[in-house]
Amino acid sequence: MTDQKRVRLQLDIPQSIRNRVKALAYGRGQSLVELYLEALTKIGDAELNKLIKKELEERPQRGRPQD
C-alpha cells in the first residue's frame, strides 16, 4: 500500500475516551491505528476487510527496525 497516497484521519472524541482506547491498544501490543483498523473489520464489508488486512500485513512493526 506504499504506492497509495497516505492521509490523516482526525477523530473528535473526548480525551477520556482517547486515553482508554490508547491503553487498550497498547495493552494488546497494538498502535491506535491498528486497533481502529481492526475495529473497522467488524462492519462486515469484504472489500474493506481485504484492504485492511493488506495494510496491516504491510505496515511496519512498532519499535526499532529489524535488519
Backbone as a ProteinNet text record, in pm:
[ID]
protein_1_A
[PRIMARY]
MTDQKRVRLQLDIPQSIRNRVKALAYGRGQSLVELYLEALTKIGDAELNKLIKKELEERPQRGRPQD
[TERTIARY]
81.3	0	85.8	215.6	302.2	291.5	234.6	221	99.8	15.4	-100.4	-68.1	-137.8	-120.4	-173.9	-98	-137.7	-212.9	-318.1	-394.4	-407.3	-433.5	-452.8	-603	-641.2	-779.6	-784	-865.8	-879.2	-1014.2	-1014.8	-1137.8	-1166.8	-1289.1	-1330.9	-1396.7	-1314.7	-1363	-1307.4	-1374.9	-1322.6	-1188.4	-1106.4	-974.6	-984.9	-1089.4	-1104.2	-1122.9	-1197.8	-1215.5	-1084.8	-1015.4	-887.9	-788.3	-782.1	-688.8	-721.2	-850.4	-889.1	-859.1	-888	-859	-708.6	-632.1	-486.4	-435.3	-488.6	-447.7	-484.4	-603	-644.6	-554.6	-524.5	-440.1	-301.7	-240.4	-105.6	-104.1	-211.5	-223.3	-228.8	-276	-284.3	-162.6	-66.6	52.4	26.3	-71.6	-108.6	-92.4	-88.7	-95.2	-242.6	-271.2	-408.8	-464.7	-385.3	-431.1	-464	-379	-404.7	-535.3	-560.6	-684.3	-805.5	-796.4	-906.4	-934.1	-828.5	-847.2	-910.1	-865.7	-923.3	-1072.6	-1107.9	-1248.2	-1331.3	-1274.4	-1347	-1378.3	-1302.1	-1329.9	-1461.3	-1511	-1636.5	-1758.3	-1740.7	-1851.6	-1904	-1812.3	-1853.8	-1842.8	-1777.3	-1759.8	-1636.1	-1654.4	-1545.9	-1431.7	-1463.6	-1359	-1280.2	-1350.2	-1283	-1193.4	-1242.3	-1162.7	-1036.9	-1048.3	-933	-828.5	-873.1	-782.2	-714.2	-791.1	-735.7	-635.5	-667.6	-575.5	-443	-451.1	-329.8	-248.9	-316.5	-248.1	-177.8	-245.2	-186.1	-67.2	-71.5	40.5	162.4	139	249.2	299	223.2	256.4	384.1	478.5	600	565.8	638.4	616.5	665.6	604.8	646.8	784.4	853.8	984.8	1096.7	1212.3	1329.2	1320.7	1362.2	1362.6	1455	1414.7	1495.4	1561.6	1692.3	1763.5	1791.2
-118.9	0	125.5	109.6	226.2	308.8	252	327.1	420.4	408.8	494.9	615.6	725.7	845.9	820.5	859.3	842.5	967.4	951.3	1063.5	1047.7	1156.9	1155.2	1160.2	1095.1	1093.3	1146.3	1246.7	1301.5	1261.3	1224.9	1189.3	1294.3	1339.9	1437.7	1360.5	1319.7	1241.8	1301.7	1278.2	1329.2	1264.4	1338.9	1291.5	1162	1148.4	1028.4	903.4	914.8	800.6	769.7	872.4	851.6	782.7	827.2	766.8	619.9	587.4	448.2	361.3	412	337.8	316.5	419	408.2	301.8	299.3	198.4	58	42.5	-87.9	-133.3	-41.2	-75.7	-119.1	-41.3	-73.9	-200	-224.6	-347.8	-471.2	-452.4	-561.2	-564.7	-474.8	-469.5	-408.2	-319.3	-255.2	-104.3	-40.9	104.3	143.3	272.6	319.2	291.5	316.8	294.5	147.7	58	-85.5	-125.7	-72.4	-104.3	-49.9	73.2	131.2	48.2	10.1	-68.8	-203.8	-265.7	-393.3	-376.7	-267.7	-242.1	-223	-160.1	-139.4	-269.6	-374.5	-502.5	-561.7	-514.7	-566.5	-520.7	-425	-376.2	-487.3	-571.3	-685.3	-665.3	-559.5	-535.5	-611.1	-701.3	-787.1	-706.8	-606.5	-526	-446.5	-387.3	-312.9	-406.1	-524	-620.3	-659.7	-677.4	-713	-601.5	-477.1	-362.4	-347.6	-365	-352.6	-464	-586.1	-698.6	-671.5	-621.3	-590.7	-480.8	-377.8	-267.3	-316.9	-397.9	-446.5	-538.6	-615.5	-703.7	-624.8	-515.6	-436.8	-328.6	-300.8	-194	-229.1	-135.2	-162.4	-185.8	-272.6	-301.7	-185.3	-172	-65.5	-98.5	3.8	-15.9	2	-41.3	-27.7	-119.8	-71.2	-156.8	-275.8	-390.6	-511.6	-531.2	-540.6	-560.1	-705.8
0	0	0	-5.2	-1.3	-129	-235.6	-359	-354.7	-253.7	-240.9	-154.5	-182	-101.8	38.8	138.5	278.6	323	399.7	453.5	604.1	671	816	844.3	952.5	995.8	1137.5	1160.5	1294.8	1351.2	1477.6	1546.3	1652.3	1656.4	1756.7	1870.4	1968.4	2081.9	2209.7	2322.2	2449.7	2483.8	2555.2	2595.7	2676	2758.1	2841	2754.4	2645.5	2555.2	2484.8	2437.3	2369.7	2461.8	2584.7	2680	2703.1	2714.7	2738	2616.2	2496.6	2373	2359.4	2391.1	2383.6	2479.9	2600.5	2698.9	2650.8	2594.4	2542.1	2427.9	2337.5	2223	2269.5	2354.3	2399	2484.1	2557	2633.3	2544.1	2422	2324.1	2232.1	2255.6	2171.8	2035.3	2026.7	1901.3	1912.4	1796.4	1792.9	1787.5	1807	1795.6	1656.9	1555	1417.2	1394.4	1443.8	1426.8	1495.5	1613.2	1684	1608.9	1558.6	1481.7	1356.2	1285.8	1164.6	1196.4	1304.6	1345.6	1377	1442.6	1474.7	1347.9	1246	1120.6	1048.3	1074.3	1008.5	1058.1	1171.2	1228	1148.7	1058.1	976.1	885.2	838.1	757.2	607	563.2	420.7	371.7	276.5	229.4	167.3	87	21.9	125.7	222.3	329	409.1	443.1	519	443.8	312.9	230.1	232.7	219	220.8	356.7	463.5	598.5	624.8	585.1	604.6	533.6	410.6	334.4	403.9	449.8	518.4	645.2	724.7	848.8	823.2	715.1	681	634.9	560.9	505.1	599.7	701.8	796	872.3	882.2	959.5	1106.3	1169.9	1311.3	1396.2	1514.2	1606.2	1661.4	1707.7	1767.4	1667	1705.9	1618.3	1498	1382.9	1264.1	1281	1235	1239.3	1103.5	1101.8	974.6	950.6
[MASK]
+++++++++++++++++++++++++++++++++++++++++++++++++++++++++++++++++++

